């Protein structure tokens, strides 16, 4: 048997055709949103669409300025001559390695170009006009947007006093909930929801609901994964991405982990071809045992130095374990964003639930020094100056730009 046949057989729980199937025509008007879309929307004024440029300091999209690891870069360079091939074995090689790392059978994982597609597809698969979407407020918006496309009602539950997900309130929000979305660590706050709180959600959710745990940022934190629920066969799907600690946001690779029957429900929405660079870079990253702890420390050290500076200058912020955090600027967040943009420092957006907060991504030490200078300058600007600054909302539901 050829290596390709062997690899195909190892993943017999999934149709070979699913990897060639394009997105359903019915979803043509339902774009899969990523952090990049929200960051771009927040940078637009009502009068112009700015040209993208790498000039300036970008702390607005939770990207990792370290980029892919050295091993991943080498793997990408080595495979470029084969860029004219679809390379099906790479799909299954990446899936098998990832499954081994997660301690689950390969049939329990599905590869995607990032974690945005399975988040989108999960919302479409498990919500409807009669099955609602339950999430925290504020949290990452993409799942909610997809649920709205499905015609689902959205229950956005305020975070608890410690900025964790209020899972007790979430499971009570609707007895007909279809999907309960828990982002852990949360985006935008970077805060942790304890394993006990997630366990509570899984044990007490409506019987027909699925719990979707988005662990995009988990490597940056001390949070405990909910993978044990997948191993126990619960109604749980976990999302992982290589966009954050692995620095592959522009290269694209991610996974959904869950029971095969749950993952099967995502397949009907399509499976875009994976870039071979993303698959090979993901494998190289997984095989580097020092990558995650080294980068976790680098980002944490930079984040904590920034927190020390914020404290010293009496700025209020939400302590985070991720590569982003929220600052209370005591005025509409877009005003501070607009002033800092004049300095070439681009920080993240605000959320309608927290209009006076801005999200900041942790960048390189030199970038955070530039952030400090620009942020202090903006915060020291007299209130009268803000009357002359243009800022707007995006076109969706009052999302602050």
N, C-alpha and C positions, 0 to 999 in steps of 0.2 A: 504493500500500500504506500502511495506517495505521502510526503510530509503534508501536502495540502489536504489530501483525503483524511489523514489522521487528525489534523487540526479541525477539519469540518466535523468529523465524527464526534470529537470531544465536546462540541457544542451542538449536539443534535437536538437539544431542546428548543433551538431557535431555527427558524427557516432561513436557508441560504438566501432565498429571495428577499428577505427583509432587509438585507444589506444593500440591495440594489434598488429597492423601492423608493421612489421620490415622495415628497410630501403630498398628502392628499389634496386634490384640486379644491376640495371644500374648504381647505385652510389657507387658500391663496391670499386671502385678505386678513389673515391672522398672523402677523409677524412674531417671531420668537424674539423677545426682548432680552437684552443683556445689560450689565452695568454700563457698558459703553454707550448704549442708547440713552439711558437716563442722564449720564454725564453730559453727553452731547446736547440733549434737549435743554438741560439746565444752563448751558453756555450760550444759548441763542437769545437774542433780543427779538422784539417784534419787527424790527426793521431790516435785519440782515442775518444771513447764515454765514458764520465765520469759516474761513478756510482752515483746514487742519494744519497744524505746524508743530514740530517737536521743539520749537523755541519756547523758552519759558520753563516754569516748574509746575508740573501737573500732580496735584494732590487731590484729585477729584473723582477718581474711578476705582479706588481700591486695587490699583495695580501694584506689582512688585518691581521696584526699580532695579533689582538685582538681575532680573531676566532669567533665562534658562541656565541651569548649572553647566559647568564646563563639560561634563560627560554628555549632557543632553545636546549641547552645541556640536560636539564632535559627532554624535550619532546623526544629527540632522545633516551635517556637512557630508558625512559618508554616504548617506542615502540619496542625496540630491541627484546623482546620475541615474537613479531608478525612478525619478519623478514622473516618468511617462507611464508607469505601471500602477494598477490598482492595488496590487500586492495583498490579496485576501488573507494569506497566512498571518500577516501582521495584526489583523483584527483579533484573531483567536489567540495569538501569542500574547498580545497585550491583555486580553481578557483573562487568560489563564494565570498570568503572573499577578495581576491585580487580585483575582479571586484567592490566590494563595496567600497574598499579603493580608487580605481581609479575613481569611479563615473560613471561607464559604465555598460551596461547589461552584464551578464555573457557570452552571445554568442559572445561578442567582445573580449574575452581573450582566450588564449590557453597556457597551461602549458608545459614547456620543462625542460630538465635537463640543466639549464643554458640558457643564451641568445645566445650562439654560434649556436645551431641548427637552430633557426628561422632566424638568420642572414645569415647562409649558404643557407637555403632553399629559403629565399627571393631573394637572388642573382640568384639562379637557376630558380626560378619561373618567374622572371620579366626581366631577361636579356637573350640574345641569340646572334647569329651572326649578327642579324639585329637590336638588341636593346641593347644599350650600358649601361655601369655602370659608374656613375659619383661620384667622391669622392674628398676630400681634399688631400693635399700633404704637410706634412706628416699627416697620420691618421692611424687608426687600419687597418691592412692588410687583415683580414680574408674574408671580403666581396669581396674584389678585387680578391682574390685567387679563390673563388667560381665562380665569374663571368668569370674568365679565363677558368674554367672547362666547363662552358656553351658556350664557344667560343665567348664571348662578347668582344668588344673593351672597353678599360678602359680609361677614361678621368680623370687624376689626376690633380686637379687645386690647384695651390699654395695658401697657407693661405694668408689672408689679412695682412696688416701691423700691425694690432693689434692682430694678431694670431687667429682671428676668421675665420670661413668658409666664403669664398667669394661667397656667394650664388648668387649674380648677375651674376658672371662669370660661376658658375656651371650650372645655368638653360639655359645659352646660349651655353653651350659646344656642345650639339648635339640635334637637333630637334627630333631625333628618340631615345632619351634616354629611357631606360626601368626602371632604378632604380637610384635615387639620394640619396646617403648615407651621412647623417650628424651625426657625433658623438659629442654629447654635454652633458657634457664637452668632449673635444677632448682627445683622446689617440693618441699620447704620450704627448702632450703639456699641458694638464690639463686646457686649456683655454676655454672661453665661447663664444658661438655664440648667439647673442641676439634673443629674441622671435620675434622681428620685422624682423630680417634677415630670420628666419625660415618661418615666415608668407609670406615673399616675395617669397621664394622658392615654397611654396605651391600654391600661387596665380599665379605664372608666369612660372611654370614648363611646359614642353611639355605635351600636353593633355593626352597622354597615359602613362605617367610616374608615378611611385609610389615614394613617398618620405619616406625613412626609417630613422627614428630618433632613434639613439642608445643612450638611457639615462642610461647606465650602471653606470655612475659616478654621476648622477644628485643629489643624496642625500648629496654628499660631498660639493656641491656648492650652490650658490644663483641663479642658472639658473632657468628659468621658463619652465615648461613642455609644450610640444606640444600636450597634451592630448585633448585640446579643438578642435583640427582638427579632431580627431577620433570621438568625440561627434557630430561634425557637418557633419559627413559622408564623409569626404574628402578622397582622395587617399593617405592616410598616415598610416604607421604602426610604432608603437613605441615598442622598446625593453627595458625590465627591467631585472635585474639580482639580485640575492641574494649573489653574489660572492664578492661584494665590501664592502659597509658599513655594511652589515649584516654578513660578515666574513664567508661565506659558499662556498668558491671557490672549496673546496674539497668534498663538500657534494652535491652540484648541485641542483639548482632550478632557473627557470627564466620564463618569460612570454613574449608573443607577444600580442599586443593590436591593434586591427584594425577592420574594417568592416568585418562581417562574410564571405562575398564573397571573400575578400582578403585573410583572414586566410585559407579559404577552398583551395586556390591554393597552400598553403604550405603543406597541408595534404598528397598530393600524393607522397611526398618524404619520408613519413614514420613518425612514432611516437614511439620512443624508450620507453620502460617501465621506469617509474619514480621510483627512490629509495624512499621508504616510509619514510626514515629518512629525506630526503630533503623536502618532502611535509609537514611533521609535524613540522619540524624546521622552515620552512617558515611561517606557520600559527602562531607559537608561537612568531616569530619575529614581524609579522604584528600587533599582539595584544599588543605589548609593546610600549606605547606612548612615552616613554622617550628614547628609543634606538637610533633613528636616530639623534635627536638633541645632545644627550650626545656624541655620537661617532663623529659626525661632528665637535664638538668643540675640542675633544681630538686630532683628526687628524690635524685640522687647527692650533691648538696651536703648535704642533710639527713641522708642515710644516713651519710656520711663524718664529719660532726660527731658523730653518735651513736657511731660506732666510736671516735672519738678519746676520747670520754667513757668508754666501756667500757674502753679500754686504760688510761686514767688511773686508773681505779678497780680495775684488776686483775681484770676479769671476762673469762672465756674465751668467745670467740664464733667463728663461722665467717665469714670475710670473704665478702661477697656482692657481686654486680653487679646485683642485682634490687631489688624494692621490699619484700623480706623478708629476714630473717636468723635464724640460730639461736644461742641462748645456752646455754652449759652452766651450769646453776644448781646442780649438785652435789647434787641431791636430786630426788625425784619432781616433775616439772614441774607437775602439777596443784596442788601445794601453793602454789607461787609465783603461779600464775594466780588461785587462790582469794583469796589475800591482796590482790593488786592489784585484784581485782574489788570489794573493799570500798571502795577509793578511787575507784571508777568508771572504772578503767583496765582495759580488757579486751584481753589479749594472746592470741596463738594457742596452738594445742594442741601436744602432744608426740606423737611417733611411737613405736610399740612397739620399734623398733630403737634408738631414742635416748630412753629414758624420762626421762633427766635433763636434756633440752634442751627449751626452749620456742621457738616461732617468734614473731617480732615483725614486724608490718607497719610500713613507714616511713610515718609520718603527716606532718602539717604540723609546722613547727618548734616551734610552741607545744605541740602534742600530744606531741612527743618530749621536750620539757622536763618535761611532766607525767609521762611515762613514766619518765624518769630519777629523779624524786623518789619515785615509787611503787615502782619496782623496787629502789632502794637500801634503802628502808624495809622491803620484803619480805625482801630478802637479809640484812638486819641482824637480822631477827626470830629469837629463840632457837628452836632445834629443838623444844623442848617445846611451843611454841605450835601446831605443826602437828597435834598429836594431837587437837585440838579442831575441826579444819577438815573439813567434809564435802567429799568429792570422789569421783568415780566413773569407771567406764569406760563407753564407749558400748556399745551392744548388739552391735557387730560385731567379732569376732575380736581382742579385746584392744586395740583402738584406744584410746589413752589420752585421757581427756576433760579 
